[in-house]
Amino acid sequence: MTYGYSQSLVTANKEASARSLGVALGRVCIKVGISVSEVATVFGVSRMAIYNWFKGVSAPKSTLNKKIETYIHTIKRRHNLN
């Protein structure tokens, strides 16, 4: 499920470096169908910021890294992902 993600966003996310925490977040959210709006609310940033993180255009502020890592881990555990 892509939860309404555009094909261009999905493609950009797949082509971006997986070493970026924002890209990793995007891959998990796209895979399980978590909306950009929901992610933006969780991290207190704009939807545009989330789109840019998912595409690897920009990176989250380092102060959010731990929260993002925890969020990714929680999603993976909840959905039985590796």
PyMOL Python script that loads the backbone (N, CA, C, O; Angstrom):
from pymol import cmd

cmd.read_pdbstr("""\
ATOM      1  N   MET A   1       0.846  -1.169   0.000  1.00  0.00           N
ATOM      2  CA  MET A   1       0.000   0.000   0.000  1.00  0.00           C
ATOM      3  C   MET A   1       0.895   1.236   0.000  1.00  0.00           C
ATOM      4  O   MET A   1       1.917   1.261   0.685  1.00  0.00           O
ATOM      5  N   THR A   2       0.525   2.242  -0.749  1.00  0.00           N
ATOM      6  CA  THR A   2       1.326   3.459  -0.803  1.00  0.00           C
ATOM      7  C   THR A   2       0.605   4.664  -0.205  1.00  0.00           C
ATOM      8  O   THR A   2       1.132   5.775  -0.267  1.00  0.00           O
ATOM      9  N   TYR A   3      -0.552   4.487   0.358  1.00  0.00           N
ATOM     10  CA  TYR A   3      -1.323   5.522   1.030  1.00  0.00           C
ATOM     11  C   TYR A   3      -1.373   6.830   0.259  1.00  0.00           C
ATOM     12  O   TYR A   3      -1.191   7.907   0.826  1.00  0.00           O
ATOM     13  N   GLY A   4      -1.616   6.726  -1.018  1.00  0.00           N
ATOM     14  CA  GLY A   4      -1.763   7.910  -1.827  1.00  0.00           C
ATOM     15  C   GLY A   4      -0.462   8.580  -2.216  1.00  0.00           C
ATOM     16  O   GLY A   4      -0.475   9.690  -2.748  1.00  0.00           O
ATOM     17  N   TYR A   5       0.655   7.932  -1.962  1.00  0.00           N
ATOM     18  CA  TYR A   5       1.937   8.510  -2.368  1.00  0.00           C
ATOM     19  C   TYR A   5       2.025   8.516  -3.884  1.00  0.00           C
ATOM     20  O   TYR A   5       1.609   7.565  -4.547  1.00  0.00           O
ATOM     21  N   SER A   6       2.566   9.589  -4.421  1.00  0.00           N
ATOM     22  CA  SER A   6       2.738   9.654  -5.870  1.00  0.00           C
ATOM     23  C   SER A   6       3.828   8.689  -6.299  1.00  0.00           C
ATOM     24  O   SER A   6       4.733   8.365  -5.531  1.00  0.00           O
ATOM     25  N   GLN A   7       3.725   8.240  -7.531  1.00  0.00           N
ATOM     26  CA  GLN A   7       4.752   7.334  -8.053  1.00  0.00           C
ATOM     27  C   GLN A   7       6.116   8.011  -8.054  1.00  0.00           C
ATOM     28  O   GLN A   7       7.133   7.354  -7.832  1.00  0.00           O
ATOM     29  N   SER A   8       6.147   9.310  -8.299  1.00  0.00           N
ATOM     30  CA  SER A   8       7.438  10.015  -8.321  1.00  0.00           C
ATOM     31  C   SER A   8       8.082  10.039  -6.929  1.00  0.00           C
ATOM     32  O   SER A   8       9.304   9.942  -6.818  1.00  0.00           O
ATOM     33  N   LEU A   9       7.281  10.166  -5.872  1.00  0.00           N
ATOM     34  CA  LEU A   9       7.832  10.127  -4.518  1.00  0.00           C
ATOM     35  C   LEU A   9       8.345   8.732  -4.192  1.00  0.00           C
ATOM     36  O   LEU A   9       9.434   8.578  -3.639  1.00  0.00           O
ATOM     37  N   VAL A  10       7.566   7.724  -4.531  1.00  0.00           N
ATOM     38  CA  VAL A  10       7.980   6.341  -4.270  1.00  0.00           C
ATOM     39  C   VAL A  10       9.280   6.046  -5.005  1.00  0.00           C
ATOM     40  O   VAL A  10      10.192   5.448  -4.434  1.00  0.00           O
ATOM     41  N   THR A  11       9.373   6.456  -6.254  1.00  0.00           N
ATOM     42  CA  THR A  11      10.585   6.237  -7.046  1.00  0.00           C
ATOM     43  C   THR A  11      11.768   6.992  -6.456  1.00  0.00           C
ATOM     44  O   THR A  11      12.858   6.434  -6.329  1.00  0.00           O
ATOM     45  N   ALA A  12      11.563   8.258  -6.094  1.00  0.00           N
ATOM     46  CA  ALA A  12      12.647   9.053  -5.499  1.00  0.00           C
ATOM     47  C   ALA A  12      13.127   8.429  -4.202  1.00  0.00           C
ATOM     48  O   ALA A  12      14.326   8.424  -3.922  1.00  0.00           O
ATOM     49  N   ASN A  13      12.205   7.901  -3.408  1.00  0.00           N
ATOM     50  CA  ASN A  13      12.573   7.255  -2.155  1.00  0.00           C
ATOM     51  C   ASN A  13      13.409   6.004  -2.412  1.00  0.00           C
ATOM     52  O   ASN A  13      14.402   5.766  -1.724  1.00  0.00           O
ATOM     53  N   LYS A  14      13.013   5.211  -3.395  1.00  0.00           N
ATOM     54  CA  LYS A  14      13.761   3.992  -3.724  1.00  0.00           C
ATOM     55  C   LYS A  14      15.155   4.305  -4.235  1.00  0.00           C
ATOM     56  O   LYS A  14      16.093   3.547  -3.986  1.00  0.00           O
ATOM     57  N   GLU A  15      15.302   5.418  -4.950  1.00  0.00           N
ATOM     58  CA  GLU A  15      16.584   5.778  -5.544  1.00  0.00           C
ATOM     59  C   GLU A  15      17.509   6.530  -4.579  1.00  0.00           C
ATOM     60  O   GLU A  15      18.707   6.649  -4.838  1.00  0.00           O
ATOM     61  N   ALA A  16      16.964   7.032  -3.482  1.00  0.00           N
ATOM     62  CA  ALA A  16      17.759   7.800  -2.518  1.00  0.00           C
ATOM     63  C   ALA A  16      18.581   6.866  -1.635  1.00  0.00           C
ATOM     64  O   ALA A  16      18.275   5.680  -1.514  1.00  0.00           O
ATOM     65  N   SER A  17      19.606   7.404  -1.033  1.00  0.00           N
ATOM     66  CA  SER A  17      20.503   6.625  -0.173  1.00  0.00           C
ATOM     67  C   SER A  17      19.787   6.154   1.087  1.00  0.00           C
ATOM     68  O   SER A  17      19.197   6.950   1.817  1.00  0.00           O
ATOM     69  N   ALA A  18      19.849   4.850   1.329  1.00  0.00           N
ATOM     70  CA  ALA A  18      19.218   4.265   2.507  1.00  0.00           C
ATOM     71  C   ALA A  18      19.942   4.664   3.787  1.00  0.00           C
ATOM     72  O   ALA A  18      19.437   4.425   4.884  1.00  0.00           O
ATOM     73  N   ARG A  19      21.117   5.268   3.657  1.00  0.00           N
ATOM     74  CA  ARG A  19      21.854   5.706   4.850  1.00  0.00           C
ATOM     75  C   ARG A  19      21.215   6.925   5.491  1.00  0.00           C
ATOM     76  O   ARG A  19      21.490   7.235   6.651  1.00  0.00           O
ATOM     77  N   SER A  20      20.373   7.612   4.754  1.00  0.00           N
ATOM     78  CA  SER A  20      19.678   8.773   5.301  1.00  0.00           C
ATOM     79  C   SER A  20      18.525   8.309   6.184  1.00  0.00           C
ATOM     80  O   SER A  20      17.709   7.485   5.770  1.00  0.00           O
ATOM     81  N   LEU A  21      18.462   8.837   7.391  1.00  0.00           N
ATOM     82  CA  LEU A  21      17.398   8.457   8.320  1.00  0.00           C
ATOM     83  C   LEU A  21      16.026   8.836   7.779  1.00  0.00           C
ATOM     84  O   LEU A  21      15.055   8.106   7.976  1.00  0.00           O
ATOM     85  N   GLY A  22      15.943   9.975   7.097  1.00  0.00           N
ATOM     86  CA  GLY A  22      14.668  10.394   6.515  1.00  0.00           C
ATOM     87  C   GLY A  22      14.197   9.458   5.415  1.00  0.00           C
ATOM     88  O   GLY A  22      13.004   9.178   5.295  1.00  0.00           O
ATOM     89  N   VAL A  23      15.139   8.974   4.611  1.00  0.00           N
ATOM     90  CA  VAL A  23      14.810   8.018   3.548  1.00  0.00           C
ATOM     91  C   VAL A  23      14.363   6.692   4.165  1.00  0.00           C
ATOM     92  O   VAL A  23      13.388   6.089   3.717  1.00  0.00           O
ATOM     93  N   ALA A  24      15.082   6.246   5.192  1.00  0.00           N
ATOM     94  CA  ALA A  24      14.705   4.999   5.881  1.00  0.00           C
ATOM     95  C   ALA A  24      13.301   5.122   6.465  1.00  0.00           C
ATOM     96  O   ALA A  24      12.500   4.192   6.377  1.00  0.00           O
ATOM     97  N   LEU A  25      13.014   6.262   7.054  1.00  0.00           N
ATOM     98  CA  LEU A  25      11.675   6.517   7.585  1.00  0.00           C
ATOM     99  C   LEU A  25      10.646   6.440   6.463  1.00  0.00           C
ATOM    100  O   LEU A  25       9.588   5.830   6.619  1.00  0.00           O
ATOM    101  N   GLY A  26      10.964   7.059   5.338  1.00  0.00           N
ATOM    102  CA  GLY A  26      10.060   7.037   4.197  1.00  0.00           C
ATOM    103  C   GLY A  26       9.780   5.632   3.702  1.00  0.00           C
ATOM    104  O   GLY A  26       8.635   5.299   3.397  1.00  0.00           O
ATOM    105  N   ARG A  27      10.805   4.808   3.619  1.00  0.00           N
ATOM    106  CA  ARG A  27      10.613   3.436   3.134  1.00  0.00           C
ATOM    107  C   ARG A  27       9.658   2.655   4.018  1.00  0.00           C
ATOM    108  O   ARG A  27       8.805   1.917   3.526  1.00  0.00           O
ATOM    109  N   VAL A  28       9.806   2.820   5.312  1.00  0.00           N
ATOM    110  CA  VAL A  28       8.928   2.108   6.242  1.00  0.00           C
ATOM    111  C   VAL A  28       7.505   2.652   6.150  1.00  0.00           C
ATOM    112  O   VAL A  28       6.545   1.883   6.101  1.00  0.00           O
ATOM    113  N   CYS A  29       7.374   3.955   6.127  1.00  0.00           N
ATOM    114  CA  CYS A  29       6.031   4.560   6.086  1.00  0.00           C
ATOM    115  C   CYS A  29       5.305   4.228   4.785  1.00  0.00           C
ATOM    116  O   CYS A  29       4.109   3.936   4.800  1.00  0.00           O
ATOM    117  N   ILE A  30       6.007   4.270   3.678  1.00  0.00           N
ATOM    118  CA  ILE A  30       5.404   3.910   2.394  1.00  0.00           C
ATOM    119  C   ILE A  30       4.981   2.452   2.406  1.00  0.00           C
ATOM    120  O   ILE A  30       3.887   2.110   1.954  1.00  0.00           O
ATOM    121  N   LYS A  31       5.847   1.597   2.922  1.00  0.00           N
ATOM    122  CA  LYS A  31       5.563   0.159   2.927  1.00  0.00           C
ATOM    123  C   LYS A  31       4.311  -0.191   3.729  1.00  0.00           C
ATOM    124  O   LYS A  31       3.515  -1.030   3.305  1.00  0.00           O
ATOM    125  N   VAL A  32       4.135   0.448   4.882  1.00  0.00           N
ATOM    126  CA  VAL A  32       3.004   0.089   5.730  1.00  0.00           C
ATOM    127  C   VAL A  32       1.813   1.036   5.589  1.00  0.00           C
ATOM    128  O   VAL A  32       0.759   0.800   6.180  1.00  0.00           O
ATOM    129  N   GLY A  33       1.976   2.109   4.807  1.00  0.00           N
ATOM    130  CA  GLY A  33       0.845   2.991   4.518  1.00  0.00           C
ATOM    131  C   GLY A  33       0.581   4.055   5.551  1.00  0.00           C
ATOM    132  O   GLY A  33      -0.576   4.381   5.815  1.00  0.00           O
ATOM    133  N   ILE A  34       1.618   4.602   6.142  1.00  0.00           N
ATOM    134  CA  ILE A  34       1.439   5.708   7.080  1.00  0.00           C
ATOM    135  C   ILE A  34       1.532   7.008   6.289  1.00  0.00           C
ATOM    136  O   ILE A  34       2.487   7.218   5.541  1.00  0.00           O
ATOM    137  N   SER A  35       0.552   7.866   6.451  1.00  0.00           N
ATOM    138  CA  SER A  35       0.475   9.079   5.645  1.00  0.00           C
ATOM    139  C   SER A  35       1.542  10.110   6.031  1.00  0.00           C
ATOM    140  O   SER A  35       2.033  10.133   7.159  1.00  0.00           O
ATOM    141  N   VAL A  36       1.878  10.944   5.073  1.00  0.00           N
ATOM    142  CA  VAL A  36       2.815  12.043   5.300  1.00  0.00           C
ATOM    143  C   VAL A  36       2.264  12.962   6.389  1.00  0.00           C
ATOM    144  O   VAL A  36       3.017  13.436   7.240  1.00  0.00           O
ATOM    145  N   SER A  37       0.980  13.212   6.367  1.00  0.00           N
ATOM    146  CA  SER A  37       0.367  14.086   7.375  1.00  0.00           C
ATOM    147  C   SER A  37       0.559  13.529   8.777  1.00  0.00           C
ATOM    148  O   SER A  37       0.873  14.274   9.705  1.00  0.00           O
ATOM    149  N   GLU A  38       0.376  12.239   8.934  1.00  0.00           N
ATOM    150  CA  GLU A  38       0.553  11.609  10.246  1.00  0.00           C
ATOM    151  C   GLU A  38       2.000  11.729  10.715  1.00  0.00           C
ATOM    152  O   GLU A  38       2.257  12.051  11.875  1.00  0.00           O
ATOM    153  N   VAL A  39       2.939  11.471   9.816  1.00  0.00           N
ATOM    154  CA  VAL A  39       4.360  11.561  10.160  1.00  0.00           C
ATOM    155  C   VAL A  39       4.724  12.995  10.526  1.00  0.00           C
ATOM    156  O   VAL A  39       5.453  13.227  11.490  1.00  0.00           O
ATOM    157  N   ALA A  40       4.220  13.947   9.763  1.00  0.00           N
ATOM    158  CA  ALA A  40       4.492  15.366  10.046  1.00  0.00           C
ATOM    159  C   ALA A  40       3.976  15.746  11.426  1.00  0.00           C
ATOM    160  O   ALA A  40       4.634  16.490  12.153  1.00  0.00           O
ATOM    161  N   THR A  41       2.820  15.248  11.786  1.00  0.00           N
ATOM    162  CA  THR A  41       2.253  15.534  13.102  1.00  0.00           C
ATOM    163  C   THR A  41       3.112  14.930  14.209  1.00  0.00           C
ATOM    164  O   THR A  41       3.383  15.583  15.217  1.00  0.00           O
ATOM    165  N   VAL A  42       3.533  13.697  14.023  1.00  0.00           N
ATOM    166  CA  VAL A  42       4.361  13.022  15.030  1.00  0.00           C
ATOM    167  C   VAL A  42       5.639  13.808  15.315  1.00  0.00           C
ATOM    168  O   VAL A  42       6.050  13.937  16.469  1.00  0.00           O
ATOM    169  N   PHE A  43       6.262  14.331  14.263  1.00  0.00           N
ATOM    170  CA  PHE A  43       7.553  14.997  14.440  1.00  0.00           C
ATOM    171  C   PHE A  43       7.470  16.516  14.499  1.00  0.00           C
ATOM    172  O   PHE A  43       8.492  17.189  14.634  1.00  0.00           O
ATOM    173  N   GLY A  44       6.268  17.058  14.400  1.00  0.00           N
ATOM    174  CA  GLY A  44       6.085  18.493  14.544  1.00  0.00           C
ATOM    175  C   GLY A  44       6.725  19.319  13.441  1.00  0.00           C
ATOM    176  O   GLY A  44       7.246  20.408  13.681  1.00  0.00           O
ATOM    177  N   VAL A  45       6.677  18.776  12.217  1.00  0.00           N
ATOM    178  CA  VAL A  45       7.244  19.486  11.065  1.00  0.00           C
ATOM    179  C   VAL A  45       6.189  19.551   9.960  1.00  0.00           C
ATOM    180  O   VAL A  45       5.117  18.956  10.078  1.00  0.00           O
ATOM    181  N   SER A  46       6.496  20.263   8.908  1.00  0.00           N
ATOM    182  CA  SER A  46       5.550  20.394   7.804  1.00  0.00           C
ATOM    183  C   SER A  46       5.531  19.129   6.942  1.00  0.00           C
ATOM    184  O   SER A  46       6.465  18.327   6.963  1.00  0.00           O
ATOM    185  N   ARG A  47       4.451  18.974   6.191  1.00  0.00           N
ATOM    186  CA  ARG A  47       4.369  17.861   5.242  1.00  0.00           C
ATOM    187  C   ARG A  47       5.479  17.970   4.201  1.00  0.00           C
ATOM    188  O   ARG A  47       6.039  16.956   3.782  1.00  0.00           O
ATOM    189  N   MET A  48       5.802  19.198   3.781  1.00  0.00           N
ATOM    190  CA  MET A  48       6.872  19.397   2.801  1.00  0.00           C
ATOM    191  C   MET A  48       8.212  18.891   3.346  1.00  0.00           C
ATOM    192  O   MET A  48       9.000  18.301   2.606  1.00  0.00           O
ATOM    193  N   ALA A  49       8.467  19.119   4.623  1.00  0.00           N
ATOM    194  CA  ALA A  49       9.699  18.616   5.236  1.00  0.00           C
ATOM    195  C   ALA A  49       9.745  17.089   5.141  1.00  0.00           C
ATOM    196  O   ALA A  49      10.785  16.512   4.823  1.00  0.00           O
ATOM    197  N   ILE A  50       8.623  16.448   5.415  1.00  0.00           N
ATOM    198  CA  ILE A  50       8.569  14.977   5.354  1.00  0.00           C
ATOM    199  C   ILE A  50       8.805  14.500   3.922  1.00  0.00           C
ATOM    200  O   ILE A  50       9.569  13.559   3.707  1.00  0.00           O
ATOM    201  N   TYR A  51       8.165  15.130   2.948  1.00  0.00           N
ATOM    202  CA  TYR A  51       8.400  14.764   1.551  1.00  0.00           C
ATOM    203  C   TYR A  51       9.891  14.872   1.221  1.00  0.00           C
ATOM    204  O   TYR A  51      10.453  13.986   0.577  1.00  0.00           O
ATOM    205  N   ASN A  52      10.520  15.948   1.659  1.00  0.00           N
ATOM    206  CA  ASN A  52      11.942  16.137   1.379  1.00  0.00           C
ATOM    207  C   ASN A  52      12.813  15.105   2.090  1.00  0.00           C
ATOM    208  O   ASN A  52      13.810  14.649   1.531  1.00  0.00           O
ATOM    209  N   TRP A  53      12.447  14.737   3.310  1.00  0.00           N
ATOM    210  CA  TRP A  53      13.185  13.674   4.014  1.00  0.00           C
ATOM    211  C   TRP A  53      13.054  12.368   3.248  1.00  0.00           C
ATOM    212  O   TRP A  53      14.043  11.679   2.997  1.00  0.00           O
ATOM    213  N   PHE A  54      11.820  12.035   2.878  1.00  0.00           N
ATOM    214  CA  PHE A  54      11.559  10.767   2.188  1.00  0.00           C
ATOM    215  C   PHE A  54      12.338  10.678   0.875  1.00  0.00           C
ATOM    216  O   PHE A  54      12.782   9.595   0.492  1.00  0.00           O
ATOM    217  N   LYS A  55      12.507  11.807   0.186  1.00  0.00           N
ATOM    218  CA  LYS A  55      13.218  11.825  -1.099  1.00  0.00           C
ATOM    219  C   LYS A  55      14.726  11.980  -0.934  1.00  0.00           C
ATOM    220  O   LYS A  55      15.470  11.863  -1.908  1.00  0.00           O
ATOM    221  N   GLY A  56      15.180  12.239   0.281  1.00  0.00           N
ATOM    222  CA  GLY A  56      16.607  12.441   0.509  1.00  0.00           C
ATOM    223  C   GLY A  56      17.092  13.815   0.107  1.00  0.00           C
ATOM    224  O   GLY A  56      18.298  14.040   0.011  1.00  0.00           O
ATOM    225  N   VAL A  57      16.168  14.746  -0.133  1.00  0.00           N
ATOM    226  CA  VAL A  57      16.511  16.115  -0.506  1.00  0.00           C
ATOM    227  C   VAL A  57      17.070  16.866   0.699  1.00  0.00           C
ATOM    228  O   VAL A  57      17.983  17.680   0.560  1.00  0.00           O
ATOM    229  N   SER A  58      16.528  16.596   1.862  1.00  0.00           N
ATOM    230  CA  SER A  58      17.022  17.188   3.100  1.00  0.00           C
ATOM    231  C   SER A  58      16.960  16.124   4.188  1.00  0.00           C
ATOM    232  O   SER A  58      16.333  15.077   4.026  1.00  0.00           O
ATOM    233  N   ALA A  59      17.619  16.417   5.287  1.00  0.00           N
ATOM    234  CA  ALA A  59      17.675  15.463   6.400  1.00  0.00           C
ATOM    235  C   ALA A  59      16.991  16.069   7.624  1.00  0.00           C
ATOM    236  O   ALA A  59      16.962  17.289   7.792  1.00  0.00           O
ATOM    237  N   PRO A  60      16.447  15.212   8.468  1.00  0.00           N
ATOM    238  CA  PRO A  60      15.859  15.713   9.711  1.00  0.00           C
ATOM    239  C   PRO A  60      16.934  16.362  10.586  1.00  0.00           C
ATOM    240  O   PRO A  60      18.114  16.025  10.487  1.00  0.00           O
ATOM    241  N   LYS A  61      16.519  17.282  11.430  1.00  0.00           N
ATOM    242  CA  LYS A  61      17.438  17.871  12.407  1.00  0.00           C
ATOM    243  C   LYS A  61      17.951  16.757  13.316  1.00  0.00           C
ATOM    244  O   LYS A  61      17.207  15.843  13.671  1.00  0.00           O
ATOM    245  N   SER A  62      19.197  16.838  13.681  1.00  0.00           N
ATOM    246  CA  SER A  62      19.808  15.789  14.500  1.00  0.00           C
ATOM    247  C   SER A  62      19.092  15.609  15.836  1.00  0.00           C
ATOM    248  O   SER A  62      19.150  14.529  16.426  1.00  0.00           O
ATOM    249  N   THR A  63      18.427  16.641  16.314  1.00  0.00           N
ATOM    250  CA  THR A  63      17.688  16.520  17.573  1.00  0.00           C
ATOM    251  C   THR A  63      16.506  15.557  17.457  1.00  0.00           C
ATOM    252  O   THR A  63      15.972  15.108  18.471  1.00  0.00           O
ATOM    253  N   LEU A  64      16.099  15.239  16.232  1.00  0.00           N
ATOM    254  CA  LEU A  64      14.985  14.304  16.020  1.00  0.00           C
ATOM    255  C   LEU A  64      15.451  12.873  15.768  1.00  0.00           C
ATOM    256  O   LEU A  64      14.629  11.958  15.714  1.00  0.00           O
ATOM    257  N   ASN A  65      16.749  12.669  15.613  1.00  0.00           N
ATOM    258  CA  ASN A  65      17.247  11.343  15.227  1.00  0.00           C
ATOM    259  C   ASN A  65      16.772  10.223  16.136  1.00  0.00           C
ATOM    260  O   ASN A  65      16.277   9.209  15.644  1.00  0.00           O
ATOM    261  N   LYS A  66      16.906  10.375  17.427  1.00  0.00           N
ATOM    262  CA  LYS A  66      16.512   9.314  18.363  1.00  0.00           C
ATOM    263  C   LYS A  66      15.012   9.033  18.260  1.00  0.00           C
ATOM    264  O   LYS A  66      14.590   7.877  18.271  1.00  0.00           O
ATOM    265  N   LYS A  67      14.218  10.089  18.161  1.00  0.00           N
ATOM    266  CA  LYS A  67      12.766   9.917  18.061  1.00  0.00           C
ATOM    267  C   LYS A  67      12.406   9.195  16.761  1.00  0.00           C
ATOM    268  O   LYS A  67      11.519   8.342  16.754  1.00  0.00           O
ATOM    269  N   ILE A  68      13.083   9.530  15.668  1.00  0.00           N
ATOM    270  CA  ILE A  68      12.825   8.872  14.387  1.00  0.00           C
ATOM    271  C   ILE A  68      13.241   7.411  14.441  1.00  0.00           C
ATOM    272  O   ILE A  68      12.512   6.541  13.963  1.00  0.00           O
ATOM    273  N   GLU A  69      14.406   7.132  15.018  1.00  0.00           N
ATOM    274  CA  GLU A  69      14.866   5.746  15.141  1.00  0.00           C
ATOM    275  C   GLU A  69      13.881   4.913  15.954  1.00  0.00           C
ATOM    276  O   GLU A  69      13.584   3.772  15.599  1.00  0.00           O
ATOM    277  N   THR A  70      13.383   5.479  17.032  1.00  0.00           N
ATOM    278  CA  THR A  70      12.401   4.784  17.869  1.00  0.00           C
ATOM    279  C   THR A  70      11.106   4.555  17.100  1.00  0.00           C
ATOM    280  O   THR A  70      10.514   3.480  17.189  1.00  0.00           O
ATOM    281  N   TYR A  71      10.667   5.547  16.354  1.00  0.00           N
ATOM    282  CA  TYR A  71       9.444   5.446  15.561  1.00  0.00           C
ATOM    283  C   TYR A  71       9.579   4.343  14.508  1.00  0.00           C
ATOM    284  O   TYR A  71       8.671   3.529  14.338  1.00  0.00           O
ATOM    285  N   ILE A  72      10.709   4.319  13.807  1.00  0.00           N
ATOM    286  CA  ILE A  72      10.951   3.276  12.801  1.00  0.00           C
ATOM    287  C   ILE A  72      10.926   1.906  13.450  1.00  0.00           C
ATOM    288  O   ILE A  72      10.289   0.984  12.941  1.00  0.00           O
ATOM    289  N   HIS A  73      11.617   1.771  14.574  1.00  0.00           N
ATOM    290  CA  HIS A  73      11.660   0.488  15.280  1.00  0.00           C
ATOM    291  C   HIS A  73      10.252   0.043  15.696  1.00  0.00           C
ATOM    292  O   HIS A  73       9.897  -1.127  15.557  1.00  0.00           O
ATOM    293  N   THR A  74       9.468   0.977  16.200  1.00  0.00           N
ATOM    294  CA  THR A  74       8.100   0.667  16.634  1.00  0.00           C
ATOM    295  C   THR A  74       7.244   0.202  15.456  1.00  0.00           C
ATOM    296  O   THR A  74       6.506  -0.777  15.568  1.00  0.00           O
ATOM    297  N   ILE A  75       7.344   0.901  14.336  1.00  0.00           N
ATOM    298  CA  ILE A  75       6.571   0.514  13.149  1.00  0.00           C
ATOM    299  C   ILE A  75       6.984  -0.873  12.680  1.00  0.00           C
ATOM    300  O   ILE A  75       6.132  -1.713  12.392  1.00  0.00           O
ATOM    301  N   LYS A  76       8.279  -1.114  12.604  1.00  0.00           N
ATOM    302  CA  LYS A  76       8.766  -2.418  12.148  1.00  0.00           C
ATOM    303  C   LYS A  76       8.279  -3.533  13.065  1.00  0.00           C
ATOM    304  O   LYS A  76       7.855  -4.590  12.597  1.00  0.00           O
ATOM    305  N   ARG A  77       8.340  -3.295  14.361  1.00  0.00           N
ATOM    306  CA  ARG A  77       7.885  -4.315  15.327  1.00  0.00           C
ATOM    307  C   ARG A  77       6.381  -4.544  15.179  1.00  0.00           C
ATOM    308  O   ARG A  77       5.921  -5.686  15.166  1.00  0.00           O
ATOM    309  N   ARG A  78       5.626  -3.466  15.069  1.00  0.00           N
ATOM    310  CA  ARG A  78       4.166  -3.555  14.967  1.00  0.00           C
ATOM    311  C   ARG A  78       3.723  -4.306  13.708  1.00  0.00           C
ATOM    312  O   ARG A  78       2.708  -5.003  13.718  1.00  0.00           O
ATOM    313  N   HIS A  79       4.498  -4.158  12.616  1.00  0.00           N
ATOM    314  CA  HIS A  79       4.120  -4.760  11.343  1.00  0.00           C
ATOM    315  C   HIS A  79       4.980  -5.967  10.971  1.00  0.00           C
ATOM    316  O   HIS A  79       4.938  -6.446   9.838  1.00  0.00           O
ATOM    317  N   ASN A  80       5.760  -6.451  11.942  1.00  0.00           N
ATOM    318  CA  ASN A  80       6.611  -7.629  11.736  1.00  0.00           C
ATOM    319  C   ASN A  80       7.515  -7.504  10.516  1.00  0.00           C
ATOM    320  O   ASN A  80       7.589  -8.406   9.681  1.00  0.00           O
ATOM    321  N   LEU A  81       8.205  -6.355  10.429  1.00  0.00           N
ATOM    322  CA  LEU A  81       9.157  -6.123   9.349  1.00  0.00           C
ATOM    323  C   LEU A  81      10.561  -6.362   9.883  1.00  0.00           C
ATOM    324  O   LEU A  81      10.794  -6.304  11.090  1.00  0.00           O
ATOM    325  N   ASN A  82      11.485  -6.629   8.983  1.00  0.00           N
ATOM    326  CA  ASN A  82      12.876  -6.838   9.410  1.00  0.00           C
ATOM    327  C   ASN A  82      13.506  -5.569   9.857  1.00  0.00           C
ATOM    328  O   ASN A  82      14.673  -5.563  10.249  1.00  0.00           O
TER     329      ASN A  82
END
""", "prot")
cmd.dss("prot")
cmd.show_as("cartoon", "prot")
cmd.util.cbc("prot")
cmd.orient("prot")
